[in-house]
């Protein structure tokens, strides 16, 4: 519906609030109180991202890891070392910064994977216990979006579908739906620096500025919020690794 409004309405640009449900009333209430307190009808707030939820420092995360007696290590370069794992087709739980506001995981509480393997969609749907036909969505560097998706514009909230460029379709089969479209998220460094740097590091290794991004949860569970949520989801699902703040947790290699 969002894409229909974009393509068939008389409006040149369409903006959709990313939590346009009952939860969105909290944002409206906060803006109303802000205006009342300032005593003005001016509306200076511009919603450029949805990272408005709780965050946890490395100290808080490490304190929980030590308490839980789990093996972990601190990464010297989170983006580069995570990109190395994604290139190996590992599926990563990604827990970084302030949680997203709204129903979509947008790179703060996400499961990330490479879009290059044709079977990655099936793997992710198995991890999340979803129907096989359900697509997974791509995140793409904002400046690269139009090179991979036809007429793609800034879309930070994963609310609009675009056609995958035919010449690029074979390079990102995991995020292309059966009708040739993808519901994209664009990201720039100002919105989420570590997330942006990870995609850029993946691009440096593969030539593809796109990752698969789906919500960090399993069937019937909400998107993870706290370090405890993330670690419990990681150890009770077939994820390969968890990158939580500056720390990495991995499962032992299975001996066949």
C-alpha positions in Angstrom: 0.0 0.0 0.0 2.8 2.4 0.8 4.3 1.8 -2.6 1.0 2.3 -4.3 0.6 5.7 -2.6 4.2 6.6 -3.7 3.6 5.6 -7.3 0.0 6.5 -8.0 -0.9 9.4 -5.7 -0.5 13.0 -6.7 2.2 13.6 -4.1 5.8 14.0 -5.0 7.1 12.4 -1.8 5.5 10.1 0.7 6.7 9.8 4.4 5.2 7.1 6.7 5.8 7.1 10.4 7.5 3.8 11.1 5.4 2.8 14.1 2.0 3.8 12.5 0.0 1.8 15.0 -1.1 2.2 18.6 2.5 2.4 19.7 2.9 5.5 17.6 0.7 7.5 19.9 3.6 7.6 22.4 5.6 9.6 19.9 2.7 11.9 19.2 2.2 12.4 23.0 5.9 13.2 23.5 5.9 15.8 20.7 2.7 17.4 22.1 4.2 17.6 25.6 7.4 19.1 24.1 5.4 21.8 22.3 3.4 22.6 25.4 6.6 22.9 27.5 8.3 25.1 25.0 5.2 27.2 24.6 5.4 27.3 20.8 3.7 25.8 17.8 7.1 25.4 16.0 7.9 21.8 15.1 11.7 21.5 14.8 11.8 17.7 15.3 12.6 15.7 12.2 12.5 11.9 12.4 15.5 10.8 10.5 15.9 7.4 12.2 14.0 5.1 14.6 16.7 4.3 17.1 14.8 5.7 20.1 14.8 2.7 22.5 17.0 1.5 25.3 20.8 1.0 24.9 23.3 -0.9 26.9 27.0 0.0 27.2 29.9 -2.4 26.7 30.4 -2.4 30.5 26.8 -3.4 31.1 27.0 -6.1 28.4 30.3 -7.5 29.7 29.0 -7.6 33.2 26.2 -9.8 32.1 28.5 -12.0 30.1 30.8 -12.5 33.1 27.8 -13.3 35.3 26.4 -15.8 32.9 29.9 -17.6 32.6 29.7 -17.6 28.8 32.8 -17.7 26.6 33.2 -14.5 24.7 35.9 -12.2 23.2 36.2 -8.5 22.5 36.5 -7.7 18.8 39.3 -5.4 17.8 37.2 -4.1 14.8 33.5 -5.0 15.0 32.6 -4.1 11.4 35.6 -5.8 9.8 35.5 -9.0 11.8 31.7 -9.4 11.5 32.0 -8.9 7.7 34.5 -11.7 7.6 31.9 -14.0 9.2 29.1 -12.9 6.9 31.3 -13.7 3.8 31.6 -17.2 5.2 27.7 -17.4 5.1 27.4 -17.3 8.8 24.1 -16.0 10.2 24.7 -13.4 12.8 22.7 -12.0 15.7 23.4 -8.3 15.8 22.8 -6.2 19.0 24.0 -2.7 18.8 23.1 0.7 20.3 19.6 1.9 20.9 16.7 -0.4 20.1 14.5 0.5 17.1 11.1 2.1 17.8 8.4 0.3 15.9 7.8 -3.2 14.5 10.8 -3.4 12.2 14.4 -4.4 13.1 16.6 -1.8 11.5 20.1 -2.8 12.4 20.0 -2.5 16.2 18.3 -5.8 17.0 18.7 -7.7 13.8 19.7 -11.0 12.4 22.1 -10.4 9.5 23.3 -12.6 6.7 24.8 -12.5 3.2 22.3 -12.0 0.4 24.5 -13.8 -2.2 23.6 -17.4 -1.4 20.3 -18.5 -3.0 19.5 -20.7 -0.1 19.9 -18.0 2.6 16.2 -17.1 2.6 15.3 -20.7 3.4 17.9 -20.9 6.1 16.6 -17.8 7.8 13.0 -18.9 7.5 14.0 -22.2 9.2 15.8 -20.3 12.0 12.7 -18.2 12.6 10.2 -21.1 11.9 8.4 -19.1 9.2 6.7 -20.2 6.1 9.0 -21.0 3.2 7.5 -18.4 0.8 8.0 -15.4 3.2 10.7 -13.0 1.9 13.5 -11.5 3.9 14.5 -7.9 3.4 17.7 -6.2 2.3 19.5 -3.3 3.9 21.6 -1.3 1.5 23.9 1.7 1.8 21.9 4.8 1.1 24.1 6.0 -1.6 24.1 2.7 -3.4 20.3 2.0 -3.3 19.4 3.3 -6.8 22.2 1.2 -8.3 20.6 -2.0 -7.0 16.9 -1.2 -6.9 14.9 0.7 -9.6 14.1 4.3 -8.6 15.1 3.6 -5.0 15.0 6.6 -2.7 15.9 7.1 0.9 13.9 4.5 2.9 15.3 4.1 6.4 12.3 2.3 7.9 11.8 -0.7 5.5 8.4 0.5 4.4 8.5 0.6 0.6 9.1 -2.0 -2.0 11.2 -1.5 -5.1 12.0 -3.7 -8.1 15.4 -5.3 -8.0 17.5 -4.2 -11.0 17.4 -7.2 -13.4 21.2 -7.0 -13.9 21.7 -7.3 -10.2 19.1 -9.9 -9.4 21.5 -12.9 -9.6 23.9 -11.2 -7.1 21.3 -10.9 -4.3 18.9 -13.8 -4.8 18.2 -14.1 -1.0 16.4 -10.8 -0.8 14.5 -10.8 -4.1 10.9 -11.8 -3.8 9.2 -14.0 -6.4 7.6 -10.9 -8.0 11.1 -9.3 -8.4 10.7 -6.8 -5.7 12.4 -6.2 -2.3 11.3 -4.2 0.7 14.4 -2.2 1.3 16.0 -0.4 4.2 18.6 2.3 3.4 21.2 3.4 6.0 23.7 6.2 6.2 26.5 6.6 8.7 24.8 9.4 10.7 21.9 7.1 11.4 23.9 4.1 12.7 27.7 4.3 12.2 28.6 0.7 13.1 25.8 -0.8 11.0 26.8 1.4 8.0 30.5 0.4 8.5 29.6 -3.3 8.5 27.8 -3.1 5.2 30.6 -1.1 3.7 33.1 -3.7 4.9 31.0 -6.5 3.4 30.9 -4.5 0.1 34.7 -4.2 0.2 34.9 -8.0 0.3 32.2 -8.9 -2.2 31.3 -5.9 -4.3 27.7 -6.1 -2.8 26.6 -3.2 -0.6 23.6 -5.2 0.6 22.9 -7.5 3.6 19.9 -9.6 4.6 18.2 -8.0 7.6 15.5 -9.6 9.6 14.3 -9.2 13.2 16.3 -10.7 16.0 13.7 -13.1 17.4 12.2 -16.5 16.9 8.6 -17.5 16.3 6.2 -16.3 18.9 8.8 -14.1 20.7 9.2 -10.3 20.5 12.3 -8.7 19.1 15.1 -8.9 21.7 15.6 -5.8 23.8 18.2 -6.5 26.5 21.5 -8.4 26.5 19.7 -11.3 28.4 17.1 -11.5 25.6 19.8 -11.5 22.9 21.8 -14.3 24.6 18.8 -16.5 25.3 17.6 -16.2 21.7 21.1 -16.9 20.4 21.6 -20.1 22.5 18.1 -21.4 21.7 18.3 -21.0 17.9 20.6 -22.1 15.1 22.4 -18.7 14.8 26.1 -19.1 14.2 27.3 -16.1 16.2 26.2 -13.1 18.3 27.8 -9.7 18.0 26.7 -7.8 21.0 28.2 -4.4 21.5 32.0 -5.0 21.1 31.8 -8.7 22.0 31.5 -11.9 20.0 29.9 -15.1 21.1 30.2 -18.2 18.9 29.0 -21.7 19.1 31.5 -24.6 18.9 31.8 -26.1 15.4 29.8 -29.2 15.0 31.8 -32.3 14.3 30.2 -34.5 11.6 
